[in-house]
């Protein structure tokens, strides 16, 4: 699972190029990401994936097929959306594991939580992929991986061990200590009398001590209980009692942790980090599929792009329109969207676009750039047909900020 990705085939050597800041602005990438999700983490993740494009035909076809499965199966999206919550928990646990100040017991409990989350993630993904007929190479490979992990890792035994060890780790509620005193009643050493599964709630210690000082009770000979673990600590520092107690408790917790870790070593290769790395990719596909669903409900055309060889330098677009207009329409705005046909081939390499102010020249120009950006990321394109040779990058030069002119037109924006 370490090298697996839903964005490219395993061991892909594709190269990527990030769009420059001008293209990001002119193509309104931030506007699109904001329309996909209101979560800042998700917006940032989607943007980083969207703006790094490749012209590798194999990678683009791989993404197109994966996205088509996400679009075809709402159940896949629903189940993986629920899974994102669990993956986010694993991401937070991973951060905590890097906290060197965390106690050994805390690290153990979080390791157990991580393993439990991992088992849950594998089980959920396996069950989901086995109930739908995915066709993409990416999701078929994911299905094969999770089935292999589930069948080869002894999940029923692992789940039982996690439950048992969590219970063991959480069972310790209090420690009963015995303190040895010197002739001046200074603490000399500390011993552990018992480990308890209940919290200490006795509030009568002071009362019993006062009885002892009033000679109402005798001094006990020997200990009241058998000491099952003793640790002599040299008492140094400004607060020797605290030092001694800290050493004893730390030693007890370390022994408990080491005992449980010996069991966990059987599952040393079990971790959820590889699934945490899939979070941005899953979010990327789900949010774009949700947007496409909204646009389809408005009867707006969308299509899966057909990838042509790069050397053909060919593009055929039918009924193309601007994605931003599709977003506005999906959000309830009443728009009269005009579509266009565009071809780039050996007979036609240059277009001269003329028309009146607010006639849509910038809008259709931007639509072409967005069509390539979507297609090379595997996302359905706002058109009835797109056949294209991948480009190595997208460059733009809009004399004014397109984010400001989309509603008014450039003349309107300048006049305002």
C-alpha positions in Angstrom: 0.0 0.0 0.0 3.0 2.3 0.5 3.2 3.4 -3.2 -0.5 3.1 -4.0 -2.4 6.1 -5.3 -5.7 6.8 -6.8 -4.1 9.6 -8.9 -1.6 7.6 -10.9 -0.7 4.0 -11.5 1.8 2.3 -9.2 5.4 3.1 -10.1 4.4 5.9 -12.5 7.3 8.1 -13.7 5.1 10.9 -14.9 6.3 14.5 -14.5 4.2 17.4 -13.2 4.2 21.1 -13.7 2.5 23.6 -11.4 0.4 26.3 -13.0 1.9 29.8 -12.5 0.2 32.4 -10.4 -1.2 34.3 -13.4 -2.9 31.1 -14.7 -4.3 30.3 -11.2 -5.9 33.8 -11.1 -7.1 33.9 -14.6 -8.7 30.5 -14.4 -10.3 31.3 -11.1 -9.0 28.2 -9.4 -9.8 29.6 -5.9 -13.4 30.3 -6.9 -13.7 26.7 -8.1 -12.2 25.2 -4.9 -14.5 27.4 -2.8 -17.5 26.1 -4.7 -16.4 22.5 -4.0 -16.1 22.7 -0.2 -16.2 25.1 2.7 -13.6 23.2 4.7 -10.2 25.0 4.5 -8.2 21.7 4.7 -10.2 20.3 1.8 -9.9 23.4 -0.3 -6.1 23.5 0.2 -5.8 19.8 -0.6 -7.9 20.0 -3.8 -6.1 23.1 -5.0 -2.7 21.5 -4.6 -3.8 18.5 -6.6 -5.7 20.5 -9.3 -2.9 22.9 -10.1 -0.1 20.3 -10.7 -0.9 18.8 -14.1 0.8 16.2 -16.2 0.6 15.4 -19.9 1.2 11.7 -19.2 -1.5 9.9 -21.2 -1.5 6.8 -18.9 -2.0 8.9 -15.8 -4.8 11.0 -17.3 -6.7 7.8 -18.5 -6.2 6.3 -15.0 -7.7 9.3 -13.3 -10.6 9.6 -15.8 -11.6 6.0 -15.1 -11.3 6.4 -11.3 -13.4 9.5 -11.3 -16.0 7.8 -13.5 -16.4 5.2 -10.8 -16.8 7.8 -8.1 -19.4 9.5 -10.3 -21.3 6.3 -11.1 -21.6 5.1 -7.6 -23.1 7.4 -5.0 -22.8 4.6 -2.4 -19.0 4.7 -2.9 -19.0 8.4 -2.2 -21.2 8.1 0.8 -19.2 5.2 2.4 -15.9 6.9 1.7 -17.2 10.2 3.1 -18.0 8.4 6.4 -14.5 6.9 6.1 -12.9 10.4 5.9 -14.0 11.0 9.5 -12.0 7.9 10.6 -9.1 8.8 8.4 -9.0 12.3 10.0 -8.8 10.6 13.4 -5.8 8.6 12.2 -4.2 11.8 10.9 -4.6 13.4 14.3 -3.2 10.3 16.0 -0.2 10.3 13.7 0.5 13.9 14.8 0.3 12.8 18.4 2.7 9.9 17.9 5.3 12.5 16.9 5.0 14.2 20.3 8.1 13.2 22.2 6.7 14.6 25.4 3.8 12.1 25.4 4.1 9.4 28.1 4.7 5.8 27.2 1.2 4.9 28.3 -0.4 7.6 26.2 1.7 6.5 23.2 0.5 3.0 23.7 -3.2 3.9 24.0 -2.9 6.0 20.8 -1.2 3.2 19.0 -4.1 0.9 20.0 -6.5 3.6 18.8 -4.7 3.9 15.5 -4.7 0.1 15.0 -8.4 0.0 15.8 -9.1 2.8 13.3 -6.9 1.0 10.7 -8.9 -2.2 11.1 -12.1 -0.3 10.7 -10.9 1.5 7.6 -9.8 -1.7 5.9 -13.1 -3.4 6.8 -15.2 -0.6 5.5 -13.4 -0.2 2.2 -13.4 -3.9 1.6 -17.1 -4.2 2.3 -17.9 -1.2 0.1 -15.8 -2.3 -2.9 -17.2 -5.8 -2.7 -20.8 -4.6 -3.1 -20.3 -2.4 -6.2 -18.9 -3.2 -9.6 -16.0 -0.8 -10.0 -14.2 -0.9 -13.3 -11.2 1.5 -12.9 -7.7 0.2 -12.5 -7.2 2.3 -9.4 -10.2 1.1 -7.5 -9.8 -2.5 -8.6 -6.2 -2.4 -7.3 -7.4 -0.8 -4.0 -10.0 -3.6 -3.7 -7.3 -6.2 -4.2 -5.0 -4.6 -1.7 -7.6 -4.3 1.1 -8.8 -7.9 0.5 -5.2 -9.1 0.8 -4.6 -7.1 4.0 -7.8 -8.3 5.5 -7.2 -12.0 4.7 -3.5 -12.1 5.5 -3.4 -10.0 8.8 -5.7 -12.1 10.9 -8.2 -9.3 11.5 -10.6 -11.2 13.8 -7.7 -12.0 16.1 -6.3 -8.5 15.8 -9.6 -6.9 16.6 -9.9 -9.1 19.7 -6.3 -8.3 20.8 -7.0 -4.6 20.4 -10.1 -4.8 22.6 -8.3 -6.9 25.3 -5.2 -4.7 25.3 -7.1 -1.5 25.4 -9.1 -2.9 28.4 -5.8 -3.8 30.0 -4.2 -0.4 29.5 -7.3 1.4 30.8 -7.8 -0.9 33.7 -5.1 0.7 35.9 -6.9 3.3 37.9 -4.7 3.8 41.0 -1.6 2.6 42.7 -1.2 1.9 46.4 2.2 2.8 47.7 4.1 2.2 50.9 6.6 4.9 52.0 9.6 4.0 54.2 10.7 6.7 56.6 14.1 7.4 58.3 14.5 8.4 62.0 13.6 12.0 61.2 10.4 10.8 59.4 11.8 11.8 56.0 10.8 9.5 53.1 13.5 7.1 52.4 12.1 4.7 49.8 8.8 3.9 48.2 7.3 0.5 47.4 4.2 -0.5 45.4 1.7 -2.4 47.5 -0.9 -3.0 44.8 -2.2 -2.0 41.4 -5.9 -1.3 41.5 -8.7 -1.2 39.0 -10.6 1.3 41.0 -9.8 5.0 41.7 -8.6 5.9 45.2 -11.4 7.8 47.0 -10.5 7.4 50.7 -10.8 10.8 52.5 -10.1 9.5 56.0 -6.3 9.5 55.9 -5.9 12.7 57.9 -8.5 11.5 60.4 -6.6 8.3 61.0 -3.3 10.1 61.3 -4.8 12.4 64.0 -6.0 9.3 65.9 -2.5 7.9 65.8 -1.0 11.1 67.2 -3.7 11.0 70.0 -2.6 7.5 70.8 -6.1 6.2 69.9 -4.4 3.5 67.7 -1.4 1.4 67.8 1.5 1.5 65.3 1.1 -1.5 63.0 3.9 -4.1 62.8 4.8 -4.9 59.2 2.7 -4.0 56.2 -1.0 -4.5 55.9 -0.7 -6.2 52.5 1.9 -8.2 50.7 4.1 -6.0 48.6 4.1 -7.3 45.1 6.6 -4.9 43.7 9.1 -2.7 45.5 11.5 -0.1 44.1 14.0 1.7 46.3 14.7 5.2 45.0 17.5 7.4 46.1 15.9 10.5 47.4 17.5 13.6 46.0 16.4 17.1 45.0 14.2 19.7 46.6 11.2 17.4 46.8 12.4 13.8 47.4 8.9 12.4 47.9 7.8 13.6 44.6 11.0 12.3 42.9 10.5 8.9 44.5 6.8 8.7 43.6 7.5 9.8 40.0 10.2 7.1 39.6 8.0 4.4 41.0 4.9 5.3 38.9 7.0 5.7 35.8 8.5 2.3 36.3 5.1 0.7 36.8 3.7 2.3 33.7 6.8 1.3 31.7 6.4 -2.3 32.8 2.7 -2.3 31.8 3.4 -0.7 28.4 6.3 -3.1 27.6 4.1 -6.1 28.5 1.3 -4.9 26.1 3.8 -3.9 23.4 5.2 -7.4 23.3 1.7 -8.5 22.1 1.5 -5.7 19.6 4.8 -6.6 18.0 2.9 -9.4 16.2 1.3 -6.7 14.2 4.4 -4.5 13.7 3.5 -3.8 10.0 -0.1 -2.9 10.8 -0.6 0.9 10.5 -3.0 3.3 8.9 -0.5 5.9 7.5 -0.9 4.7 3.9 -4.7 5.3 4.2 -4.1 8.7 5.7 -2.2 9.6 2.6 -5.2 8.8 0.5 -7.4 11.4 2.2 -6.7 14.3 -0.2 -7.2 12.0 -3.2 -10.6 10.7 -1.9 -11.7 14.2 -1.1 -10.6 15.4 -4.5 -12.8 12.9 -6.4 -15.8 13.1 -4.0 -16.1 16.8 -4.1 -15.9 17.1 -7.9 -18.4 14.2 -8.3 -20.8 16.0 -6.0 -20.5 19.1 -8.1 -21.0 17.2 -11.3 -24.2 15.7 -9.8 -25.5 19.1 -9.0 -24.8 20.3 -12.6 -26.5 17.2 -14.1 -29.6 18.0 -12.1 -29.7 21.3 -14.0 -29.5 19.3 -17.3 -26.1 20.8 -18.0 -24.0 18.6 -20.3 -20.9 16.9 -18.9 -18.6 14.3 -20.5 -15.6 12.1 -19.9 -12.7 13.4 -22.0 -11.1 11.0 -24.6 -7.3 11.2 -24.5 -5.5 11.3 -27.8 -1.8 10.9 -28.4 0.3 14.0 -27.6 1.9 14.0 -30.9 -1.4 14.5 -32.7 -1.7 18.0 -31.2 -5.5 17.7 -31.7 -8.5 19.0 -29.7 -12.2 18.6 -30.5 -14.7 20.3 -28.2 -18.5 20.1 -28.7 -21.0 22.3 -26.8 -18.3 23.6 -24.4 -19.3 26.1 -21.7 -17.5 27.7 -18.8 -17.4 25.7 -15.6 -18.0 28.8 -13.5 -21.3 29.4 -15.3 -22.2 25.7 -14.5 -21.4 26.3 -10.8 -23.6 29.4 -10.7 -26.4 27.6 -12.4 -26.1 24.6 -10.0 -26.3 27.0 -7.1 -29.6 28.3 -8.3 -28.8 31.3 -10.5 -31.0 31.6 -13.6 -28.6 31.8 -16.5 -28.9 31.4 -20.3 -25.7 29.4 -21.0 -24.5 29.5 -24.6 -22.4 26.6 -25.7 -19.7 26.6 -28.5 -17.7 24.1 -30.7 -14.0 24.5 -30.9 -11.4 22.5 -32.9 -7.6 22.7 -32.8 -5.8 20.6 -35.4 -3.4 20.9 -38.4 -6.0 22.9 -40.3 -6.8 25.3 -37.5 -4.2 26.4 -34.9 -5.2 30.0 -34.2 -8.5 31.7 -33.4 -9.3 35.4 -33.7 -12.2 36.0 -31.4 -14.2 39.2 -31.8 -17.5 40.5 -30.5 -19.2 43.3 -28.4 -18.5 44.1 -24.8 -20.0 41.5 -22.4 -20.4 39.2 -25.4 -18.6 36.3 -23.7 -15.1 36.5 -25.3 -13.3 36.1 -22.0 -15.8 33.6 -20.7 -15.3 31.2 -23.7 -11.5 31.7 -23.6 -11.4 30.8 -20.0 -13.7 27.8 -20.6 -11.1 26.2 -22.9 -8.4 26.5 -20.3 -10.7 25.1 -17.6 -11.7 22.2 -19.9 -8.0 21.2 -20.2 -7.4 21.6 -16.5 -10.3 19.4 -15.7 -9.7 16.8 -18.3 -6.0 16.3 -17.4 -7.1 15.8 -13.8 -9.5 13.2 -14.9 -12.7 15.2 -14.1 -15.7 15.4 -16.4 -15.7 18.4 -18.7 -18.5 20.9 -19.3 -19.3 19.8 -22.9 -21.0 17.0 -24.8 -17.7 15.8 -26.2 -14.0 16.4 -25.7 -11.2 14.6 -27.6 -7.8 16.1 -26.8 -4.0 15.7 -26.9 -2.7 16.6 -23.4 -0.8 19.8 -23.1 2.3 20.2 -20.9 1.0 23.3 -19.2 -1.6 26.1 -19.4 -0.6 29.7 -19.8 -2.9 32.7 -19.7 -2.8 36.5 -20.3 -6.1 38.2 -19.3 -5.6 42.0 -19.3 -7.9 42.4 -16.3 -8.8 40.2 -13.3 -11.3 37.6 -14.5 -12.6 37.2 -11.0 -13.9 40.8 -11.2 -15.2 40.8 -14.7 -17.2 37.6 -14.9 -20.4 39.4 -14.0 -19.8 42.9 -15.5 -17.6 42.2 -18.4 -14.2 44.0 -18.7 -15.8 47.3 -19.9 -18.3 47.2 -17.0 -15.6 46.5 -14.5 -13.4 49.3 -15.8 -16.3 51.7 -15.9 -17.2 50.8 -12.3 
